[in-house]
Amino acid sequence: MELTVGTDSTWSLRVWICCQLTQANVSIKVIDLTQPAYKSRILKHSPTGLVPALNQGTFTVYDSLAIAEYLNECADGALFPSSSSERALARSLCAELHAGFLNLRSQCPFSTEPVSPLLTYNRQIENELARIQDIFSAANFPFMFSCAGVVDAFYAILAFRLNAYGIKLKGHAGQYQQSLLEWTYLKQAIATAKDWKSID
Ligand SMILES: N[C@@H](CCC(=O)N[C@@H](CS)C(=O)NCC(=O)O)C(=O)O
């Protein structure tokens, strides 16, 4: 399988962590999203012109949520918890991240380089942080459920982004944030994201 990813693409990194968790045999195709011709290059691999996209030879799976679901199927359910209620919650949490937190995303862009701390929080950011505080508070430390899975893969990148901007969650939520920051797969993902910038 070939996974097409982009430089500084958080959705690509989430899928990359899912590939590690499922031990998927993927080769990585990196597109530098800062280059003028990036769109035409992505379109050779992804029908939406967005990354990530996973090419399986005869078909392409695109969009990080769909790719995570596909990887989960290929790995006999390894990315999701074993109980159906927890799987439903995991899907809800991934969908919530996938569709939400737009203010944090726009005001705290992802970067592997040091960034300036976010010093003033407007109402929208405060509301999003309150929701993240609640989500992280419910984690079964050290991971969201009994073992590492898709929710950790998706939210680890957010934990990193918050930390980079000087946002440290409180109490149990802060412990889960710290646990994600210390997670080997997140550290490897950030190192890999730095490598991607020099590969293209
Ligand atoms: N919903 C999509 C979002 C994909 C997406 O927005 N990817 C960005 C990089 S993180 C991209 O391809 N940007 C290039 C562009 O907008 O032209 C997913 O989860 O895969």
The ligand as an SDF file (V2000), in Angstrom:
LIG
                    3D

 20 19  0  0  0  0  0  0  0  0999 V2000
  -11.0550   15.6960    5.9800 N   0  0  0  0  0  0  0  0  0  0  0  0
   -9.7680   15.4420    5.3690 C   0  0  0  0  0  0  0  0  0  0  0  0
   -8.9510   16.6970    5.4450 C   0  0  0  0  0  0  0  0  0  0  0  0
   -7.7150   16.5840    4.6080 C   0  0  0  0  0  0  0  0  0  0  0  0
   -6.9980   17.9140    4.5030 C   0  0  0  0  0  0  0  0  0  0  0  0
   -7.5910   18.9920    4.6750 O   0  0  0  0  0  0  0  0  0  0  0  0
   -5.7030   17.8190    4.2100 N   0  0  0  0  0  0  0  0  0  0  0  0
   -4.8960   19.0220    4.0400 C   0  0  0  0  0  0  0  0  0  0  0  0
   -3.5630   18.8540    4.7640 C   0  0  0  0  0  0  0  0  0  0  0  0
   -3.8110   18.6040    6.5080 S   0  0  0  0  0  0  0  0  0  0  0  0
   -4.5990   19.2110    2.5720 C   0  0  0  0  0  0  0  0  0  0  0  0
   -4.5380   18.2720    1.8100 O   0  0  0  0  0  0  0  0  0  0  0  0
   -4.4110   20.4560    2.1790 N   0  0  0  0  0  0  0  0  0  0  0  0
   -4.0950   20.8020    0.8210 C   0  0  0  0  0  0  0  0  0  0  0  0
   -5.0680   21.7840    0.2560 C   0  0  0  0  0  0  0  0  0  0  0  0
   -5.9600   22.2390    0.9790 O   0  0  0  0  0  0  0  0  0  0  0  0
   -4.9400   22.1040   -0.9170 O   0  0  0  0  0  0  0  0  0  0  0  0
   -9.0760   14.2860    6.1030 C   0  0  0  0  0  0  0  0  0  0  0  0
   -9.3790   14.0820    7.2850 O   0  0  0  0  0  0  0  0  0  0  0  0
   -8.2690   13.5620    5.5010 O   0  0  0  0  0  0  0  0  0  0  0  0
  1  2  1  0
  2  3  1  0
  2 18  1  0
  3  4  1  0
  4  5  1  0
  5  6  2  0
  5  7  1  0
  7  8  1  0
  8  9  1  0
  8 11  1  0
  9 10  1  0
 11 12  2  0
 11 13  1  0
 13 14  1  0
 14 15  1  0
 15 16  2  0
 15 17  1  0
 18 19  2  0
 18 20  1  0
M  END
$$$$
